[in-house]
């Protein structure tokens, strides 16, 4: 059983016959509505604050904090609603009398907080590591040689050779252990005291949001076609599928065969008793 809520009822503005083309914000808003996404959905998927999403859709770029950040937000929102960002960035540059900033691309600025400067240790660190490796290797080699000597001494003292007790071919067949039957899938071995959900982008890409029973985010991002994610919790898993028609679900080892339409946004909750949701 799935728990689904339709996106908020929003209608795109009628085209103004006076305008030759849509504004940047108008184009982003219409694409979001066409994709069946709410402003909250886009904000969760892109990490762009709801207030800034509303402002950009109203062609107010002041809250972005500058041209470089505005361009970065336009690029991020365009990808979330399945638009090519290049024409929107060109239009933004033309409307604001700027142009493409050549020296510094916007992407590194948004990635800067994730990049940590590499710390180089003092020169003696490599020498110390090499010395430790040499000592460990010497100790391991000595232990190995000692084990070999012990085995040789046992044979010399008169231990009966193993070959004298070799079983006949018939007994060989009787003592062979049956080969274990491989499980159909890793999901089939999911523990019964937990809920396990596997999400696969089988027929296209889709934005996915997954949370545990405490509301903690387990995953928030875009799954490309062919990618899959597995989530596990002691009580329940909450999902939001941006394009449910592209998704294939396995819950507690069983495939979910709901006939979701392409582009449909689905909000789902699964527990330990599913796929018959309790």
PyMOL commands that set and color helices and strands:
alter all, ss='L'
color gray80, all
select helices_A, chain A and resi 24-34+39-46+50-57+62-64+67-80+85-95+106-114+124-156+162-165+169-175+187-189+244-246
alter helices_A, ss='H'
color red, helices_A
select strands_A, chain A and resi 195-201+206-211+217-223+228-233+236-241+247-251+254-256+266-271
alter strands_A, ss='S'
color yellow, strands_A
deselect
rebuild
show_as cartoon
